[in-house]
Each structure stands twice: as C-alpha cells, then as structure tokens.
Amino acid sequence: MTRLRNRQVSRRDFVRGAGASLAGLVIGFHVPHKIARAAPAPQKPLPPPNAFLRIAPDDTVTVVLAHSEMGQGIWTTLAMLIAEELECDWSKVRSEHAPAAAVYARQGIGIQMTGGSSTTRSEFERYRTVGAAAKDMLVRAAAARWKVPADKLVVEKGVVINGKKQLRYGELADEAMKLAPPASVKLKEPKQWKLIGKPMRRLDSPEKVTGKATFGIDVTFPDLRTAVVLRPPAFGAQLLHSVLDPRRHVKLTFHAHSTAQ
C-alpha cells in the first residue's frame, strides 16, 4: 500500500468530486493530524477524522467508506453503523468508496488501508457517531422550523414527527447542513439496536449478481497500459533476452532456453 501525504480534502474538491448527489446534508469530521497523534489520548476522544455522510433531497442516504469492500461485507456493515444511529429508512441507504486521500487514513497508522479483519471494529464507534450527529442536526432543523423543543420530537425511518406533523430528512437536509455539529452525542445501548446484530441483505449483492458491479479489472480509460507477467515455459528455464515491440508498446517477446532435464 502507498503511504499518503498528510493533506486535507478541501470543500471545493469534495463538492466537485461528489457532483449533483452532494445536494443536502453533508457530515464530516476532521481532527488535525498532529492532534490525532498527540499523547496521551483523552478518555473520550472526538470522532476520528474522515467519516462522511450525505443525505439528498430525495431522502437517499449515502455512506462514504474509508475502507475497501473486498468481499468481507463492509459495504453493508459500515452503512448499518450509521443507519442505526441516524434512524433512517434502510431501503434508501447507499454506499460508495472514498477517494484515495490522506483524510481517509486510519487513525494511528497513517495510511488508507483495509486488512486484518479490522474495519468494523476500528470504525464501530466513529461511524455510529456520525449517524448520531446527523440525526441531532436534522432534529434541530425540524425543531427550528416548527419552533418547538427538539427533545419533544421523535424520528422514525427518516421522518421527524411532531404530533400529526411530519418532515422527511430530505426536506430538512439543507437546513441541517447550516447548523453546527453537536459537541457530543449519546450512542444507543445494545438493547436499543434495530439493525446492528440483525441479519441484513448485503447492499452490494444486486450489482454483483447482475454483473453491474465494477471491479478493478473492469476499469479502463484512454491510453491505459496493462502489465502482464510472462512466466517461463518450463521449470528451470533461463531468460536469454527480451524484445520490446514498438507497435504494441507493452508487448514483450521472450526467448528462453530450458535447462530442465
């Protein structure tokens, strides 16, 4: 894996990369690199950097993953962590991979990585914290519109309820985005969990079974060059010389002499 430089993704770069789907609420946390590595660590540290959430006007919730889905199921698991605290409609949750950037580096390691069966346990608190913070901001936005105390409102499947009045998350996203994130949030107790620990259908299964999923080998762009390892034709063979074919650019011709008996 490549060690990433310590840089932040600017708001301009993030908006440009996310495109039209960025409309609505965006939740992100960043702790400066030097502070994140300071010692000793506080008893209850601020949410680590690089957790993001987007809520679009159509109520679609997009979770940006700081790790790679490689078959282990985190495309669904990390989304569940946010959705659990956000109290959104699970049927409207989507996931997408984060771009390669230092802000997505794993805290304490300094590189953007996936491995060691560590994704879920390393993200268990901060992804839930993102969901809880987003819910707090959305509820406060609803309370401000209705001019009622926020603690008098309840949330069910992405809808803030005030008696017979209702507001969807998508309707509140723009207003919530203008509010300051809460200084702290209270996460649910395990007995309150509705998604975590429950069997859920994987979010990535439909695209995989229909062939729509894009894998690394599927990526192509103009002037892409592909290197392929050419192995000797027999055990013990020795490479005599190679010839670069200028017409094919990357095609190598090998002539080998086998020493195998």
C-alpha positions, -999 to +999 in steps of 0.1 A: +000+000+000+011+036-007+017+059+022-004+090+016+007+126+022-009+144+051-033+167+034-069+176+038-096+174+011-109+209+005-146+215+005-143+226-032-126+193-041-152+173-022-181+191-039-166+187-073-160+150-068-194+142-054-213+160-081-250+165-081-256+138-055-239+160-029-270+182-025-283+181+010-267+174+043-230+165+045-215+153+077-177+151+081-152+151+109-116+160+107-090+161+135-057+177+125-030+151+120-008+164+148-037+164+173-049+129+162-015+115+171-010+136+203-004+117+235-018+110+259-051+105+243-082+119+261-105+095+278-133+102+253-117+115+220-135+135+195-148+115+165-117+105+144-113+121+110-127+110+077-162+098+084-187+112+059-224+110+053-247+126+027-284+130+027-300+140-006-333+158-011-349+125-022-340+110+012-312+089-002-285+083+024-250+078+010-223+065+033-188+071+022-165+042+031-129+049+042-121+012+035-124-011+005-151-037+001-132-069-008-159-095-001-159-091+037-192-072+037-182-038+050-202-021+021-232-031+042-217-032+078-204+004+079-237+017+064-255-002+091-235+016+118-245+050+105-281+040+098-285+026+133-280+059+149-294+080+121-328+063+123-332+065+086-350+043+061-327+014+054-342+009+019-327+043+010-292+037+022-264+035-003-226+031+000-197+044-021-159+041-017-140+071-006-114+085-030-077+080-022-068+108+001-050+112+034-081+123+052-093+087+050-061+072+065-067+050+095-060+068+128-028+058+144-015+041+113-013+070+089-023+051+057-055+044+039-058+007+043-081-023+046-069-055+062-065-077+092-103-080+097-101-046+114-125-024+095-157-030+116-140-029+150-119+001+141-149+020+128-175+008+152-177+040+173-169+067+148-194+056+121-221+054+147-211+088+160-215+103+125-251+089+123-260+102+158-246+137+150-265+139+117-297+129+134-292+156+161-287+182+134-318+171+114-340+171+145-328+206+155-335+218+120-371+205+123-375+220+158-364+254+144-389+252+116-418+242+139-405+264+168-407+236+193-381+220+217-360+194+199-365+169+227-402+168+220-397+153+185-393+117+175-378+101+145-390+070+126-374+058+094-360+091+083-391+111+092-392+137+121-426+136+138-443+164+158-477+151+166-495+149+133-468+170+116-440+153+097-408+163+079-386+139+059-349+140+062-346+151+026-367+181+033-345+191+063-311+183+048-303+218+035-313+235+068-295+209+089-263+215+069-262+251+081-262+240+118-231+234+139-225+197+147-231+188+183-202+189+207-210+153+218-237+127+212-251+098+232-250+065+213-276+038+217-273+010+241-270-025+226-305-033+237-318-004+216-302-016+183-326-023+154-300-031+127-267-040+144-266-077+151-295-084+129-294-103+096-294-078+067-293-082+030-260-070+016-261-037-003-236-049-029-253-082-038-277-069-066-249-053-086-227-084-083-253-109-093-265-087-123-229-080-135-232-043-129-205-041-102-172-025-113-141-044-102-105-032-105-100-053-137-130-035-153-115-001-150-103+014-183-095+048-197-077+063-227-040+053-231-043+028-202-013+005-201-016-030-187+014-050-175+011-088-175+036-112-160+050-137-186+062-168-169+089-192-183+075-220-204+093-247-183+107-252-149+143-241-147+142-220-179+165-191-182+158-158-199+181-151-228+168-117-240+137-096-245+124-075-273+101-046-270+076-044-299+072-006-306+039-013-324+023-028-294+041-006-268+038-031-239+042-065-257+074-082-247+088-112-266+109-136-246+132-163-258+141-188-231+164-218-230+152-246-208+178-262-186+154-287-172+163-324-179 
